[in-house]
Amino acid sequence: MATLHIVRRSPHMARDLERALEVARPGSHVLLVQDAVLAASEADSSRGLLERAMRAGVGVHALKEDLASRAVARVVGGVDVVDYEGWVDLVEAHQPVAW
């Protein structure tokens, strides 16, 4: 079963996203929630990390409600925006690991 890395903290406050992407393998997924969704912004410096991960075969998702509450209107191309139901679907289909 593939892994779902759930990252909560902002990439500007913690290295959780970097660490999750270091261990993520092709076929695994990363879900950005809470302040971690800031990394999905087109204007964020973490954009390159996400783009490299996606090119390497890692699925990247961001929680829609957290994007909206942090006023992130434009996300990096290729990032899948999911709602709470989509989050549940990801957890059911993968082995979750929280960062």
C-alpha positions in Angstrom: 0.0 0.0 0.0 1.4 3.4 -0.9 2.0 6.0 1.7 0.0 9.3 2.3 2.3 11.9 3.9 0.0 14.4 5.7 1.9 17.7 6.2 0.5 20.3 8.6 3.1 23.0 9.3 4.1 25.8 7.1 7.3 25.2 5.1 8.4 28.6 6.4 8.2 27.4 10.0 9.3 23.8 9.8 11.1 21.4 7.5 8.3 18.8 7.6 7.5 19.2 3.9 11.1 18.7 2.9 11.5 15.7 5.1 8.3 14.1 3.8 9.4 14.6 0.2 12.8 13.2 1.0 11.2 9.8 1.9 8.3 9.9 -0.5 8.6 7.4 -3.3 7.0 7.3 -6.7 3.4 6.3 -6.2 3.1 7.8 -2.8 1.1 11.0 -2.0 1.5 14.2 0.0 -1.5 16.0 1.4 -1.0 19.6 2.5 -3.3 20.7 5.2 -3.5 23.6 7.7 -0.5 26.0 7.2 1.3 23.6 4.9 -1.1 24.6 2.1 0.9 27.7 1.7 3.5 25.6 -0.1 0.9 25.0 -2.9 0.7 28.7 -3.7 2.0 29.6 -7.1 3.9 32.5 -5.4 5.6 30.4 -2.7 9.3 29.5 -2.7 8.4 25.9 -2.0 6.9 25.6 -5.5 10.1 23.9 -6.8 9.9 21.2 -4.2 6.4 20.3 -5.2 7.2 20.4 -8.9 10.2 18.1 -8.4 8.1 15.7 -6.3 5.3 15.5 -9.0 7.9 14.9 -11.8 9.2 12.0 -9.6 5.8 10.4 -9.5 4.6 11.7 -6.1 1.0 12.8 -6.0 0.5 16.2 -4.3 -2.8 17.3 -2.9 -4.0 20.4 -0.9 -7.1 20.7 1.2 -9.5 23.2 -0.4 -10.9 24.6 2.9 -7.4 25.4 4.2 -6.4 27.0 0.9 -9.5 29.2 1.1 -9.0 30.1 4.8 -5.4 31.2 4.0 -6.5 33.1 0.8 -4.5 30.9 -1.5 -6.3 31.4 -4.8 -3.8 30.0 -7.3 -2.0 26.7 -6.7 1.0 25.2 -8.4 0.0 23.4 -11.6 -0.5 19.7 -11.0 -1.5 20.0 -7.3 -4.9 18.2 -6.8 -7.2 20.3 -4.6 -9.4 18.1 -2.5 -12.2 18.7 0.0 -12.7 16.7 3.3 -14.4 13.9 1.4 -11.3 13.7 -0.9 -9.1 13.6 2.2 -11.1 10.6 3.5 -10.7 8.9 0.1 -6.9 9.4 0.2 -6.7 8.0 3.8 -8.8 4.9 2.8 -6.6 4.2 -0.2 -3.1 4.8 1.4 -1.2 4.3 4.6 -1.2 7.7 6.3 1.8 9.2 8.0 1.4 12.6 9.8 4.3 15.1 9.8 
